[in-house]
């Protein structure tokens, strides 16, 4: 029950707190996730399902630059078997502040960013090549702030996994859609204190 109240308070703070453009200031917290390759295909012979979920959390160490971590889990099922991919690692996100780039933004609510990740990942295909090892990814994205603290985003990311398995490398280009919540750290601490009494 405490977790539900904590989530309710956090969402209320997100929806009604902070001013526009303050979401990427030093000290703020970014939490959310990305969905990619979400699909369901019905056929007479087989039903196919695929999804990729990547929760993320980061702390803004300076205005426009956040460092944090991510976890990834992907699954696709079809007739031959189940394919999985997974990963865990660090992420860095930089919101572009260049005036020439800002002119390209079609609304005051949009922000372009670059995201880079590094960690351990694997891609295990039921009837094909599998790779597990070091994973490096980079790509551009755009965030549209539906409220001052909630951003709906798209991210086009190239991932390279190098390591061991039946194949030593795996390359992927993913288009992910997701959301992030930008919460001022002072508000997050206040919510935590109220819920835990610490």
C-alpha positions in Angstrom: 0.0 0.0 0.0 2.9 2.3 0.8 4.3 1.8 -2.7 0.9 2.8 -4.3 0.8 5.9 -2.2 4.4 6.7 -3.1 3.6 6.3 -6.8 0.5 8.4 -6.5 2.4 11.2 -4.7 5.2 11.0 -7.3 2.8 11.3 -10.2 1.0 14.2 -8.6 4.4 16.0 -8.1 5.2 15.3 -11.7 1.9 16.5 -13.1 1.7 19.6 -11.0 5.2 20.6 -10.1 8.2 22.2 -11.8 8.3 24.8 -14.6 8.9 24.3 -18.3 12.5 23.7 -19.3 13.5 23.0 -15.7 13.2 19.2 -16.2 16.8 18.8 -17.4 18.5 20.9 -14.7 21.4 19.7 -12.5 20.2 17.5 -9.6 16.9 16.3 -11.2 16.1 12.6 -11.6 15.0 10.9 -14.8 13.1 7.6 -14.6 11.2 5.7 -17.3 11.6 3.3 -20.1 11.6 2.5 -23.7 9.5 -0.1 -25.6 10.8 -1.4 -28.9 9.7 -4.2 -31.3 6.3 -4.6 -29.6 4.1 -6.8 -31.8 1.7 -9.7 -32.0 1.1 -11.6 -35.3 -1.7 -14.2 -35.7 -1.3 -16.8 -38.4 -2.9 -20.2 -38.9 0.4 -22.1 -38.4 1.8 -20.1 -35.5 1.3 -17.0 -33.3 4.2 -14.7 -33.1 4.9 -12.2 -30.3 7.7 -9.8 -29.8 8.6 -7.1 -27.3 11.6 -5.3 -25.9 11.5 -3.4 -22.6 14.3 -1.1 -21.3 13.7 0.6 -17.9 16.1 3.5 -17.2 17.1 5.8 -14.4 19.6 8.7 -14.4 20.7 11.7 -12.4 21.5 15.0 -14.0 25.1 15.8 -13.0 24.8 19.2 -14.8 22.2 21.0 -16.9 21.4 18.8 -19.9 23.7 15.9 -19.0 22.4 12.8 -17.2 24.3 9.7 -16.1 22.6 6.5 -14.9 21.8 2.9 -15.7 19.5 0.7 -17.7 18.2 -2.9 -17.8 17.0 -4.5 -21.0 14.9 -7.6 -21.6 13.5 -8.7 -25.0 11.5 -11.7 -26.0 10.2 -13.0 -29.3 8.3 -16.3 -29.8 7.5 -18.1 -33.0 7.2 -21.7 -34.3 10.9 -22.7 -34.1 11.3 -21.5 -30.5 11.8 -18.5 -28.2 14.5 -15.8 -28.8 15.7 -13.7 -25.9 18.0 -10.7 -25.5 19.0 -9.0 -22.3 21.4 -6.4 -21.0 22.5 -4.2 -18.1 24.8 -1.3 -18.0 25.4 2.4 -17.7 23.9 5.2 -19.8 24.6 8.8 -20.6 22.1 11.2 -22.1 22.9 14.7 -23.4 20.2 17.2 -24.4 21.5 19.3 -27.3 21.6 23.0 -26.4 23.1 24.3 -29.7 21.1 27.2 -31.0 21.1 25.9 -34.6 19.7 22.6 -33.5 17.2 24.3 -31.2 15.8 26.1 -34.3 14.9 22.7 -35.8 12.7 21.8 -32.9 9.1 22.2 -34.1 7.7 23.1 -30.6 8.9 24.6 -27.4 7.9 21.3 -25.8 10.4 19.2 -27.9 14.1 18.5 -27.1 16.7 16.6 -29.1 19.1 14.4 -27.3 21.9 11.9 -27.8 22.1 8.7 -25.7 25.0 6.3 -25.3 25.1 3.0 -23.4 27.8 0.5 -22.4 27.3 -2.7 -20.5 26.9 -6.5 -20.7 24.3 -7.9 -23.1 23.3 -11.1 -24.9 21.2 -12.1 -27.8 20.2 -15.8 -27.8 18.4 -17.1 -30.9 16.6 -20.4 -30.6 17.7 -21.7 -34.1 20.6 -19.4 -35.0 23.6 -17.4 -33.9 23.9 -16.3 -30.3 26.2 -13.6 -28.9 27.0 -12.6 -25.3 29.5 -9.9 -24.1 30.3 -6.2 -24.2 27.5 -4.1 -25.6 27.9 -0.5 -26.8 25.0 1.6 -28.2 24.5 5.1 -29.4 21.8 7.1 -31.1 19.8 10.3 -31.4 16.4 10.8 -29.9 13.6 13.4 -29.5 11.5 14.0 -26.4 8.1 15.7 -26.5 7.0 17.0 -23.1 3.3 16.3 -22.7 3.6 18.0 -19.3 6.6 19.9 -17.9 7.8 16.7 -16.2 6.8 13.8 -18.5 8.4 13.3 -21.9 7.2 11.0 -24.6 10.2 10.0 -26.7 11.5 8.3 -29.7 15.0 6.9 -29.9 16.9 5.4 -32.9 19.8 3.5 -31.5 22.6 1.3 -33.0 23.8 -1.5 -30.7 26.9 -3.6 -31.1 27.6 -6.6 -29.0 31.0 -8.2 -29.1 31.9 -11.3 -27.1 31.5 -15.0 -27.2 28.9 -17.5 -28.4 28.2 -19.1 -31.7 28.8 -15.6 -33.3 31.3 -13.1 -31.9 29.4 -10.0 -32.9 25.8 -8.9 -33.1 24.6 -5.6 -34.7 21.1 -4.1 -34.2 19.3 -0.9 -35.2 16.3 -0.3 -33.0 13.6 2.3 -33.0 12.2 2.6 -29.5 9.2 4.6 -28.2 8.8 5.3 -24.5 8.5 7.9 -21.8 10.6 9.5 -19.1 9.6 11.2 -15.9 11.7 14.1 -14.8 11.5 14.7 -11.1 13.3 17.4 -9.1 15.5 15.7 -6.6 14.2 17.9 -3.7 10.7 16.8 -4.4 11.8 13.1 -4.7 13.5 13.4 -1.3 10.4 15.0 0.3 8.2 12.2 -1.1 10.6 9.5 0.2 10.7 11.1 3.7 7.0 11.4 3.9 6.5 7.7 3.0 9.3 6.2 5.1 9.4 8.6 8.0 13.2 8.9 7.7 
